[in-house]
Amino acid sequence: FPGPESRWLLVAALCICLVADVVIGLNFIAGMLVFLAAHLLLIVYYLSLAPFQWQSILVFGVLYGAVVAFFWRFIPKLGKRLVPFAVYPAVLMAMFSIAALLPFSVPVPGVWIIAAGALLFCVSDMILGYTQINGSSSVTRCMVMILYYPAVYCLGLSGVYMV
C-alpha cells in the first residue's frame, strides 16, 4: 500500500482544479480541458493506491452508456463542441469507475471518501454539461456548486485518511 509519497498526485490534481475554476469562468471549453488534466491526474493517483480492477470496465460501460443515452438527443445542439462533450464525460466516468472500486481493494477509510468525492464530481459535471447545452437557471447553478464543493473537499480530505 502506497504511503504519503503518492499524495502529491492528489495535491497536484486539486491545485489544477483551482486553476480550472478560474479558466472555466473565462472559457468553458478551455476550463473543461484543465479539469480534464485534473481528472487524468486523479486516475493516476487512484491507480497508485490499488491495481486496476477489470470490473471498472463494466462500471465505466454502464455509466458512459447512460451518459450517452441521456445526452444523445442534444447532439445536434453541440456542433463543434461534440468532441469535448464526448471525451470529457468518458474520462470523468473512467475516473469514477476506478474510484468506486477502491473501497473493495484498499482497506482504509479514506477510499470511501475518495469514492464519494468522485461521485459528487461526476454528478456536478453532468449537471454543468446539461446547463451548457440547454441554459442554466439559478437552481441548476446552485446544484452544480452544492455538489462540486463537497466533491473537492472529500478528495482533499481523503488524503488525510490515506495512511
C-alpha positions as MATLAB code, in Angstrom:
seq = 'FPGPESRWLLVAALCICLVADVVIGLNFIAGMLVFLAAHLLLIVYYLSLAPFQWQSILVFGVLYGAVVAFFWRFIPKLGKRLVPFAVYPAVLMAMFSIAALLPFSVPVPGVWIIAAGALLFCVSDMILGYTQINGSSSVTRCMVMILYYPAVYCLGLSGVYMV';
ca = [
       0.000    0.000    0.000;
       1.495    3.370   -1.009;
       2.498    5.866    1.618;
       2.394    9.644    1.579;
       4.729    9.782   -1.436;
       1.839    9.351   -3.877;
      -0.291   12.069   -2.253;
       1.489   14.723   -4.316;
      -0.629   13.471   -7.234;
      -3.783   14.291   -5.270;
      -2.449   17.705   -4.254;
      -1.466   18.456   -7.862;
      -4.910   17.423   -9.136;
      -6.634   19.645   -6.579;
      -4.371   22.579   -7.492;
      -5.257   22.048  -11.148;
      -8.929   22.141  -10.138;
      -8.301   25.571   -8.588;
      -6.863   26.805  -11.869;
      -9.742   25.200  -13.775;
     -12.249   27.034  -11.575;
     -10.874   30.315  -12.921;
     -10.376   29.205  -16.528;
     -13.877   27.754  -16.882;
     -15.315   31.161  -15.988;
     -13.370   32.695  -18.863;
     -13.849   29.987  -21.485;
     -15.910   26.861  -20.892;
     -14.056   24.546  -23.303;
     -10.643   25.669  -22.035;
     -11.860   25.093  -18.479;
     -13.010   21.606  -19.456;
      -9.508   20.858  -20.745;
      -7.930   21.990  -17.486;
     -10.407   19.908  -15.470;
      -9.656   17.005  -17.835;
      -5.994   17.242  -16.801;
      -7.048   17.115  -13.136;
      -9.192   14.027  -13.730;
      -6.370   12.265  -15.560;
      -4.075   13.000  -12.627;
      -6.719   11.673  -10.220;
      -6.859    8.458  -12.252;
      -3.085    8.087  -11.913;
      -3.386    8.736   -8.166;
      -6.148    6.144   -7.761;
      -4.088    3.594   -9.670;
      -1.163    4.309   -7.320;
      -3.420    3.250   -4.439;
      -4.514   -0.087   -5.925;
      -4.012   -2.039   -9.144;
      -6.564   -1.600  -11.923;
      -9.597   -3.863  -11.481;
     -11.245   -5.214  -14.618;
     -14.689   -4.613  -13.080;
     -14.028   -0.911  -13.582;
     -14.535   -1.516  -17.299;
     -18.064   -2.795  -16.615;
     -18.865    0.150  -14.340;
     -17.469    2.538  -16.948;
     -19.519    0.929  -19.735;
     -22.759    1.256  -17.790;
     -22.068    4.842  -16.700;
     -20.830    6.130  -20.033;
     -23.672    4.332  -21.790;
     -26.140    6.116  -19.508;
     -24.478    9.480  -20.208;
     -24.585    8.903  -23.975;
     -28.204    7.760  -23.810;
     -29.216   10.849  -21.830;
     -27.309   13.369  -23.959;
     -27.983   11.685  -27.334;
     -30.890   13.983  -28.162;
     -28.686   17.051  -27.653;
     -26.007   16.065  -30.184;
     -27.395   18.393  -32.893;
     -27.013   21.334  -30.474;
     -23.337   20.601  -29.785;
     -21.838   21.411  -33.177;
     -18.080   21.961  -32.784;
     -18.336   21.125  -29.081;
     -19.215   17.471  -29.802;
     -15.694   16.078  -29.301;
     -15.012   17.772  -25.937;
     -18.540   16.912  -24.795;
     -17.885   13.254  -25.678;
     -14.309   12.918  -24.369;
     -14.709   14.751  -21.052;
     -17.540   12.543  -19.726;
     -15.595    9.453  -20.824;
     -12.610   10.483  -18.702;
     -14.908   11.558  -15.874;
     -16.719    8.197  -15.855;
     -13.384    6.362  -16.053;
     -12.179    8.333  -13.031;
     -15.299    7.449  -11.071;
     -15.351    3.788  -12.140;
     -11.830    3.340  -10.757;
     -12.586    5.319   -7.574;
     -15.833    3.422   -6.945;
     -13.998    0.118   -6.702;
     -11.168    1.320   -4.455;
     -13.080    0.552   -1.221;
     -13.111   -3.119   -2.218;
      -9.319   -3.362   -2.517;
      -7.851   -0.732   -0.175;
      -8.779   -1.251    3.487;
      -8.609    2.331    4.778;
     -11.438    4.810    5.443;
     -10.069    7.409    3.021;
     -11.058    5.396   -0.022;
     -14.740    5.733    0.836;
     -14.222    9.492    0.894;
     -12.496    9.281   -2.497;
     -15.420    7.343   -3.948;
     -17.906    9.876   -2.547;
     -15.898   12.808   -3.901;
     -15.615   11.206   -7.330;
     -19.365   10.556   -7.411;
     -20.189   14.142   -6.437;
     -17.759   15.430   -9.077;
     -19.446   13.314  -11.766;
     -22.961   14.421  -10.900;
     -21.918   18.069  -10.637;
     -20.174   17.993  -14.009;
     -23.035   16.218  -15.748;
     -25.447   18.882  -14.499;
     -22.986   21.561  -15.631;
     -22.772   19.959  -19.073;
     -26.543   19.898  -19.305;
     -26.727   23.594  -18.415;
     -24.125   24.424  -21.067;
     -26.322   22.812  -23.700;
     -29.751   23.943  -22.502;
     -29.075   27.052  -20.473;
     -28.905   27.344  -16.746;
     -31.138   28.577  -14.013;
     -30.259   29.721  -10.534;
     -31.341   26.283   -9.296;
     -29.037   24.342  -11.625;
     -26.118   26.699  -10.929;
     -26.701   26.139   -7.205;
     -26.913   22.373   -7.675;
     -23.603   22.340   -9.544;
     -21.802   24.206   -6.765;
     -23.573   22.371   -3.924;
     -22.156   19.148   -5.374;
     -18.799   20.459   -6.613;
     -17.527   21.996   -3.362;
     -18.093   18.837   -1.288;
     -16.541   16.784   -4.114;
     -13.300   18.719   -3.921;
     -13.464   18.756   -0.116;
     -13.910   14.967    0.007;
     -10.989   14.410   -2.346;
      -8.774   16.694   -0.275;
      -9.923   15.156    2.995;
      -9.235   11.671    1.691;
      -5.526   12.442    1.691;
      -5.635   12.802    5.480;
      -7.084    9.303    5.883;
      -4.854    7.525    3.381;
      -2.247    6.377    5.919;
];
